[in-house]
Structures are given as C-alpha cells and as structure tokens.
Amino acid sequence: MTSFVDRVNLQVIAGKGGNGCVSVHREKFKPLGGPDGGNGGHGGDVVFVVDPNVHTLLDFHFQTRLQGGNGKHGQGSNRDGATGESIKVSVPNGTVIYSGGEILADLTGDGTELTVAQGGRGGRGNRALVSSKRKVPGFAELGEPGDELEVVLELKSVADVGLVGFPLRASPPHRRHVRRPAQDRRLPLHHAHAEPRRRVRGETTYTIADVPGLIPGAAAGKGLGLEFLRHIERCAVLAHVVDTANLESDRDPVSDIDALEHELAEYGGLADRPRIVVLNKTDLPDGRELAEYVRGDLEKYGWPVYLVSAVSREGLKELNFAFAKLVQDYRAAQPPVEATRTVIRPLAVDDSGFSIKKVVPAYEGDVEFVVSGAKPERWIGQTNFENEEAVGYLADRLANLGVEDALVKQGAIPGSIVRIADHEFEWQPTDPSIIATVGPRGTDARFEISDRKGADERLAERKERRSETLERVAKEKESRGKSRRG
C-alpha cells in the first residue's frame, strides 16, 4: 500500500444554517406576549491548516469528502440555535489548493489557515423580523446552504536541497544515507523508490528532499515526471546524484547530467538555483575509477563535485557542510521579506445588483423572464413557500429592490412566468397600499384578495355563459314558433 500521496481530489461541503423559529411568548395573563422565535445557528466552516507533523496527503486518499456540521434550528423563548461544528483539516506545508483550475491558495508556513468553504447563515426567527408594519410575524427565514465545491490538493515539498538523479534498476544492496556530524539521523541519498522522501535535518538548519529518479521526457509528462518535478520547485539547491558504478553501457555521468539539465530547463523556473554534483558508489573499484576519470569533464559546469560512498561514508561529512554553505549563500542572496498583512475583500453578500433576462418561449410553459442576482437568489432560499406571509414578505423585498419595476420595463405583464434561482412563479404586481399583516398569522391579504378576484371573475364568466345560453334557447323557440304558424 502506498505511504505517500501528493495529489488528491476532494469534495468540500460547509454546514447548512439552521432555520429560524416562529413562536409567540405565552404565559399566564399574557396569552400574546409578542414574538420570541430565535434565529437559526450558522453552519460550520471547512478550514485547512498547515500542520508541521503532517508530510503527506495520504489521509485524503481514503476520505475524499469533508463536511462541516449543520447549524441547529432556533427555538422559542428567544433561544438561538447552536452554530454547526467547523472542521479543521491538517495539511502538509507547501500544499497548493486548486478549484476550477485556479489556485485558491498556496499554504506555506506552520499554522497558516484558509477557510475553503464557509458555512451557511442561519435563518432569522420571527423576533428578528418585527417591523412597524409587521408586529407579530407569522413566519421565519430558512437557513442558507453552505458552500460546496470540488478542490484539488497538490503537495509541493518545501525543502532547501533537492536530490535528483536517474532511477536505479534495482535497490542498492546497502541503504545510502547522509548523516550530520553531530546527529544520528539518516536520510536516503539515492534510492529506487516511487515517492519523494523528505527529512528535516535537525536544528532546522536545512531540509533535504529526496526526489525519485527522473527519466528523459519527464518535463513533457513522460512517466511520473511532472508528479516528481513539482517537488523541487521550492528547493534552494539542486544536487545531481550520479551512480558511478552503473553497468549500462549507454550511460555515463556526463550524459546523465546533461539529460537531467535538459529536463529541468524544459520544466522551467530552476535556472537560478545553485547546483552540486555528487558522484556516488566510490567504494567500488569501478566506481572510483570512473569518478576520477569524469571529474575533470564535470568541471565544465562550474559546479562543486564531491565523491561519496554510502557504505564507507567517505565524503559525506564534507558533502553536508557543502550543502549548508550553499543554502546559506542562497538565503543571503534573497531579498528581505517584509511582514505583510493579507487583506481579503470578498464581494458583499448583500450586493444589490441584479439582472433580468427575457427568454422567448418555444412552447407554452417556458420561462419568460429570468432574474439573477445575489440578493434575489438568497432570498428565494430563505423563503418558506408554504407560508403565505413569507411569500408576501418576499414580494415586498423584491419590489423594494426594484425587481418589479425592471420586469415592467422588460415587458412583463401579470401572469408572466418568472424564474429566480430554481423557483418559478406567475408574477403578480405588488400593491403597496395593502398591508400584509392584515389577517391571521401566516396569511397575506393579497392572496385572499387575489382568490376573491379569481372567484368573482369565474362567477361573472358563468353568468355570462348562462345568459348567452338563455338567449340562444329563446331565439330557437321563436324560430320554431314562426315555422309552425307558416
């Protein structure tokens, strides 16, 4: 089973907000003490945080769905619902988050946090909906759904030294390692393995990332080249690890380095990184002879060359000091980093902008007008369409926003089909002279008037049809009488 995963696809869902409560305070001698319905709790967020103890995305290989807790519903006696539980997801340092092909964030630095999905807001209870015209609202708002998106997590190792080289055809007989002089921690130097290995070299002096072997064409996606090359993007120093005891007749250290440099140049962005050449396996006679033979040819690059052996540990101490020196020089050459404050200015949720698109119906029943905008679409999700008063309140909000005036300018007439978000309805102009609070709680006078108007119209139609029928019957009798007299 794999132990290192550096790219995963996740479904991130924030918690849904709780619904507001419809309640009226009642106690002895106070049967109608006023509205006291509490607000619903907000949904929980999904937050990614950099954890120094996490070095792989392996956990997400088995858990591909992350969901925050839902907010609780409001209750009577002015009790607001509890906020849903937010989840904090630990990710390695150097994790890049993508969504829709765009970078959301590049998380570097222990403790760095990012709220990827924000929980939905809780609906307001009827206590919060009281106004001068609506003393005791008989409705409450529904909770809003949380953010839901597909994200891709990609790990780019944060290391000072990157070890690159051709893959070995088989694992070496002894474990290669680099040891700091004052420590007993080991680090694989050149391995035939399928994943990059990353070790911190004590005292936070510098970090070494052992990148898997590369092959010609890696920068173009051949093999797993692109999966491995991204792990050296952040490295300050690149070390070419060359196997001098290689038995393949078509390879030699100089051609190996030339091939790898070509792939690094094709990948791009690494030309300014200092290099160092490490000739490995010098404990073997053939390896020592080849290393001494090509050492002069490698000087054309102008890079330091070190002969090492992972078995006899020859040259490892000098190599460690060389790494430390190159890393220090690279850090000193970098411009100073000034402390900055990250300011995020998201679009206002209550943006008053909206647009109306007229759709020519292809057949009866098509949508004729589509209203788009943050506010109208959010209000649709907050409305309980089984409550007449809530629907009337929505109509008032849309009218105050200017949606009705815009519909009239677009040519809408009473009965036109209008869609907002996923809801369709027959549009009827709002009469501002009607007070929506007339009648029992949960009802709206406009619906009653509309129903009465419809009943009166149907009654008038029946009366007209009856009079037409009586007139036709009278004419038929008169014609039959004339025919008998003739």
C-alpha positions in Angstrom: 0.0 0.0 0.0 1.3 3.4 -0.9 2.5 5.6 2.0 2.9 8.9 0.2 0.2 10.7 -1.7 0.8 14.2 -3.1 -2.3 14.9 -5.1 -5.9 14.3 -4.2 -9.4 15.4 -5.3 -11.8 16.4 -2.5 -15.4 17.3 -2.2 -15.7 20.1 0.4 -19.2 20.9 1.8 -19.8 23.5 4.5 -22.6 23.1 7.0 -26.2 24.4 6.4 -27.6 27.1 8.5 -30.4 26.3 10.9 -34.0 27.6 10.3 -35.4 30.4 12.3 -38.3 29.8 14.7 -41.9 31.1 14.7 -43.0 31.5 18.2 -45.2 33.8 20.3 -44.5 34.3 24.0 -47.3 32.9 26.2 -47.6 32.8 29.9 -50.3 33.3 32.5 -52.2 36.6 32.0 -50.1 37.2 28.9 -51.5 35.0 26.1 -49.9 37.1 23.4 -46.6 38.4 24.8 -45.0 39.1 21.5 -42.8 37.1 19.1 -39.9 35.3 20.7 -38.7 33.0 17.9 -34.9 32.6 17.9 -32.5 32.6 15.0 -31.0 29.5 13.5 -27.3 28.8 14.0 -24.7 29.3 11.3 -23.3 26.2 9.5 -19.8 25.0 10.3 -16.8 26.0 8.1 -14.2 23.8 6.5 -10.7 25.2 7.3 -7.4 23.9 6.0 -4.4 24.5 8.4 -0.7 23.7 7.9 0.5 21.1 10.4 4.3 20.6 10.8 3.6 17.0 11.8 1.9 16.1 8.5 4.1 15.3 5.5 1.7 13.6 3.1 -1.9 13.7 1.8 -2.4 10.0 2.4 -5.4 10.6 4.8 -7.4 12.2 2.0 -6.8 9.2 -0.2 -9.4 7.3 1.9 -11.6 10.3 2.9 -12.5 12.3 -0.1 -15.5 14.1 1.4 -15.2 16.8 4.0 -18.3 18.3 5.5 -18.9 20.8 8.3 -21.7 20.5 10.9 -25.1 21.9 10.3 -26.5 24.7 12.4 -29.3 24.0 14.9 -32.8 25.4 14.4 -33.9 28.4 16.5 -36.4 27.8 19.4 -39.0 29.8 21.3 -38.2 32.0 24.3 -35.6 33.9 22.2 -33.3 30.9 22.1 -30.9 30.9 19.1 -29.7 27.7 17.5 -26.2 26.4 18.1 -23.6 27.0 15.5 -22.5 24.0 13.5 -19.1 22.4 14.2 -16.4 23.7 12.0 -13.7 21.2 11.0 -10.0 22.0 10.7 -8.2 19.8 8.3 -4.4 19.4 8.7 -2.4 19.5 5.5 1.4 19.5 4.9 3.5 22.6 4.5 3.6 23.5 0.8 0.1 22.4 -0.1 -1.5 24.2 -3.1 -5.3 24.3 -3.3 -7.0 24.4 -6.7 -10.6 24.9 -7.6 -12.0 25.1 -11.1 -8.4 25.1 -12.5 -7.5 28.2 -10.5 -5.3 28.5 -7.4 -7.2 29.3 -4.3 -4.2 29.4 -2.0 -0.6 28.3 -1.6 -0.3 27.2 2.1 3.3 27.6 3.4 4.3 28.2 6.9 3.3 26.3 10.0 -0.1 27.4 11.3 -1.3 29.0 8.1 -5.1 28.7 7.7 -7.6 29.1 4.9 -11.4 28.8 5.1 -12.1 26.9 1.9 -15.9 26.5 2.4 -17.9 28.9 4.6 -21.0 27.7 6.4 -24.5 28.9 5.5 -26.0 31.7 7.6 -28.9 30.7 9.9 -32.4 32.0 9.2 -33.9 34.8 11.2 -36.7 34.0 13.6 -39.9 36.0 13.8 -38.4 38.0 16.7 -35.8 39.5 14.3 -38.4 40.2 11.6 -40.6 42.6 13.6 -41.2 45.9 11.9 -43.5 48.9 12.3 -46.0 47.3 9.9 -45.4 43.7 10.9 -45.8 43.5 14.7 -46.1 39.7 15.0 -44.6 38.0 12.0 -46.1 34.5 11.4 -43.1 33.2 9.5 -39.3 32.8 9.8 -36.5 32.5 7.4 -34.9 29.2 6.3 -31.2 28.6 6.8 -28.9 29.0 3.9 -26.9 26.1 2.4 -23.1 26.2 2.9 -20.5 26.5 0.2 -19.9 23.3 -1.8 -17.0 22.9 -4.2 -14.6 20.4 -5.7 -11.0 21.1 -4.8 -7.6 19.6 -5.7 -4.8 19.4 -3.2 -1.3 19.3 -4.6 1.8 19.0 -2.4 4.9 20.7 -3.4 7.7 19.9 -0.9 9.2 22.8 1.0 12.9 21.8 1.2 16.3 23.6 0.9 18.2 20.8 -1.0 16.7 18.6 -3.7 18.4 15.4 -4.6 17.8 14.5 -8.3 19.1 11.6 -10.4 18.3 8.8 -12.7 16.3 5.9 -11.3 18.2 2.7 -10.3 17.1 -0.6 -11.9 17.1 -2.3 -8.5 17.5 -1.2 -4.9 21.1 -1.0 -3.8 22.5 -3.7 -1.5 23.1 -1.2 1.3 21.0 1.8 2.5 22.6 5.0 1.3 22.4 7.8 3.9 23.7 11.3 4.8 24.5 11.9 8.4 25.1 15.3 10.0 28.3 15.3 12.1 26.5 15.9 15.4 23.5 13.8 14.8 22.5 10.2 14.2 19.6 10.8 11.9 19.7 9.1 8.5 18.5 10.2 5.1 18.3 8.0 1.9 20.6 9.6 -0.6 19.7 7.8 -3.9 17.0 5.2 -3.9 14.9 3.5 -6.5 11.6 4.4 -4.9 8.2 5.5 -6.1 7.7 8.6 -4.0 9.7 11.6 -2.8 11.1 11.4 0.6 11.5 14.4 2.9 13.5 14.6 6.1 14.3 17.6 8.3 18.0 17.8 9.1 17.8 18.7 12.9 18.0 22.2 14.4 16.1 23.5 11.4 19.5 24.1 9.6 18.3 22.9 6.3 15.9 20.4 4.8 16.6 17.7 2.2 14.0 16.3 -0.2 15.0 13.0 -1.9 13.1 13.2 -5.3 12.5 10.0 -7.2 14.6 9.2 -10.3 13.8 11.2 -13.4 13.8 10.0 -17.0 14.2 11.7 -20.3 10.9 13.3 -21.3 9.8 13.8 -17.7 9.1 17.5 -18.3 6.7 16.6 -21.1 4.8 14.3 -18.7 6.6 11.0 -19.6 6.3 8.5 -16.8 5.7 10.3 -13.5 8.0 13.2 -14.3 5.6 16.1 -13.7 4.4 14.4 -10.5 8.0 14.4 -9.2 9.4 17.7 -10.7 7.0 19.9 -8.8 8.7 18.7 -5.5 11.9 20.6 -6.4 10.2 23.9 -7.4 10.8 25.3 -3.9 14.3 23.9 -3.4 17.2 26.4 -2.9 19.9 23.9 -4.0 19.8 21.1 -6.5 22.2 18.1 -6.2 22.8 15.8 -9.1 23.4 12.3 -7.6 25.2 10.2 -10.2 25.8 6.4 -9.9 29.4 5.8 -11.0 29.0 2.0 -10.7 26.3 1.8 -13.3 26.7 -1.1 -15.6 24.6 0.2 -18.5 26.9 0.7 -21.5 24.8 3.6 -23.0 25.1 5.8 -19.9 27.8 7.8 -18.3 27.8 10.6 -15.6 28.2 13.5 -18.0 25.4 12.3 -20.3 23.2 11.7 -17.3 23.7 15.2 -16.0 23.1 16.7 -19.5 19.8 14.8 -19.8 18.6 15.9 -16.4 19.6 19.5 -17.0 17.6 19.4 -20.2 14.5 18.2 -18.3 15.0 20.9 -15.7 15.3 23.6 -18.3 12.1 22.3 -20.1 10.2 22.4 -16.8 11.4 26.0 -16.2 11.9 28.2 -13.2 15.0 26.5 -11.9 17.8 28.1 -13.8 18.8 30.4 -10.9 19.2 27.5 -8.4 22.8 26.6 -7.4 23.9 23.1 -8.3 26.2 20.5 -6.8 27.4 17.2 -8.3 27.6 14.0 -6.1 29.4 11.0 -7.5 28.1 8.0 -5.5 29.4 4.4 -5.0 33.1 5.4 -5.0 33.7 2.5 -2.5 33.6 0.1 -5.5 36.8 -0.1 -7.7 34.9 0.5 -10.9 33.0 3.4 -9.3 36.2 5.1 -8.0 37.9 4.7 -11.4 35.0 6.2 -13.3 34.6 9.1 -10.8 38.2 10.1 -11.1 38.0 9.8 -14.9 35.0 12.1 -15.4 35.8 14.5 -12.6 37.7 16.7 -15.0 34.9 16.7 -17.6 32.4 17.8 -14.9 34.4 20.9 -14.1 33.0 22.5 -17.3 29.7 23.1 -15.5 31.5 25.1 -12.8 29.7 23.3 -10.0 31.4 21.7 -6.9 32.0 17.9 -7.3 32.0 15.5 -4.4 33.0 11.8 -4.3 31.0 9.9 -1.7 30.2 6.4 -0.6 27.1 5.5 1.3 28.8 2.3 2.5 32.1 3.6 3.8 30.7 7.1 4.4 33.5 8.6 2.5 33.0 12.3 1.7 29.6 12.5 3.5 30.8 15.0 6.1 32.2 17.3 3.5 29.0 17.0 1.5 26.9 18.0 4.4 29.0 21.1 5.0 28.8 22.0 1.3 25.0 21.7 1.4 24.9 24.0 4.4 27.2 26.6 2.8 25.2 26.7 -0.5 21.9 27.0 1.4 23.3 29.9 3.5 24.5 31.7 0.4 21.2 31.3 -1.4 19.2 32.6 1.6 21.6 35.5 2.0 21.1 36.4 -1.7 17.3 36.5 -1.4 15.7 39.9 -0.8 14.4 40.6 2.7 10.8 39.5 3.3 8.8 42.3 4.9 6.0 41.5 7.2 2.7 41.9 5.3 -0.9 41.8 6.2 -3.1 39.8 4.0 -6.4 41.6 3.3 -9.2 39.7 1.7 -12.0 41.7 0.2 -14.8 39.3 -0.8 -17.8 40.5 -2.7 -20.6 41.7 -0.4 -23.2 39.0 0.2 -25.9 41.7 0.1 -24.9 43.1 -3.2 -28.0 44.9 -4.6 -27.1 44.2 -8.2 -29.4 42.0 -10.2 -30.2 41.4 -13.9 -33.2 40.3 -15.8 -33.1 38.2 -19.0 -36.1 37.8 -21.2 -36.5 34.4 -22.7 -38.7 33.9 -25.8 -40.8 30.8 -25.1 -40.5 28.0 -27.6 -43.8 26.5 -26.4 -46.4 27.1 -23.7 -44.9 26.7 -20.2 -41.4 28.1 -21.0 -39.9 30.6 -18.6 -40.3 34.1 -19.9 -38.1 36.1 -17.5 -35.0 35.0 -15.5 -33.9 37.2 -12.6 -30.3 36.7 -11.5 -28.5 38.3 -8.6 -27.0 37.6 -5.1 -29.9 39.1 -3.1 -32.9 37.7 -5.0 -31.4 34.2 -5.2 -30.5 34.3 -1.5 -34.0 35.4 -0.6 -35.5 32.6 -2.5 -33.6 30.1 -0.5 -34.7 31.8 2.8 -38.4 31.7 1.9 -40.9 29.0 3.1 -43.3 28.9 0.1 -45.9 27.0 2.2 -46.4 30.2 4.2 -48.4 33.0 2.5 -47.0 35.6 4.8 -43.4 34.6 4.0 -44.2 34.7 0.2 -45.7 38.2 0.7 -42.6 39.3 2.6 -40.5 38.1 -0.4 -42.7 40.0 -2.8 -42.2 43.2 -0.7 -38.4 42.7 -0.7 -38.3 42.2 -4.4 -40.4 45.2 -5.0 -38.2 47.4 -2.7 -35.1 46.1 -4.6 -36.6 47.3 -7.9 -37.2 43.9 -9.5 -40.8 44.7 -10.2 -40.1 48.0 -12.0 -37.4 46.3 -14.0 -39.8 43.5 -15.0 -42.4 46.1 -16.2 -39.7 47.8 -18.3 -38.8 44.4 -19.8 -42.4 44.0 -20.9 -43.7 41.7 -18.2 -47.5 41.5 -17.6 -49.5 40.0 -14.8 -49.3 36.2 -15.1 -45.9 36.2 -16.8 -43.6 33.3 -15.8 -40.6 34.5 -13.8 -37.7 32.3 -12.5 -35.4 33.2 -9.6 -32.8 30.6 -8.8 -34.7 27.2 -9.0 -38.2 28.6 -8.4 -40.7 29.6 -11.0 -43.9 31.5 -10.3 -46.6 33.6 -12.1 -45.8 37.2 -11.5 -48.4 39.5 -10.0 -47.6 43.2 -9.3 -47.4 44.1 -5.6 -50.0 46.6 -4.4 -48.2 48.8 -1.9 -51.5 50.0 -0.5 -52.2 46.6 1.0 -50.9 45.9 4.5 -49.5 42.4 4.5 -50.2 41.9 8.2 -54.0 42.0 7.9 -55.5 38.7 8.9 -54.3 35.7 10.9 -50.6 35.0 11.3 -49.1 33.0 8.3 -51.6 34.6 5.8 -51.3 37.5 3.5 -54.3 39.7 2.5 -53.1 39.9 -1.1 -53.6 36.2 -1.5 -57.1 36.4 -0.2 -57.9 39.4 -2.5 -56.4 37.5 -5.4 -58.5 34.5 -4.6 -61.7 36.6 -4.3 -60.9 38.3 -7.6 -60.5 35.0 -9.2 -63.8 33.7 -7.8 -65.6 36.9 -8.9 -64.2 36.5 -12.4 -65.2 32.9 -12.6 -68.7 33.7 -11.3 -69.1 36.5 -13.9 -68.0 34.1 -16.7 -70.6 31.6 -15.6 -73.3 34.2 -15.5 -72.3 35.4 -19.0 -72.3 31.9 -20.4 -75.8 31.3 -18.8 -77.2 34.5 -20.3 -75.8 33.5 -23.7 -77.4 30.1 -23.4 -80.8 31.5 -22.3 -80.7 34.0 -25.2 -79.9 31.2 -27.7 -82.7 29.0 -26.4 -85.2 31.9 -26.7 -84.2 32.5 -30.3 -84.6 28.8 -31.1 -88.1 28.8 -29.6 -89.0 31.9 -31.5 -87.8 30.4 -34.8 -89.8 27.1 -34.2 -93.0 29.1 -33.4 -92.7 31.0 -36.7 -92.2 27.8 -38.7 -95.5 26.4 -37.2 -97.5 29.5 -38.0 -96.2 29.4 -41.6 
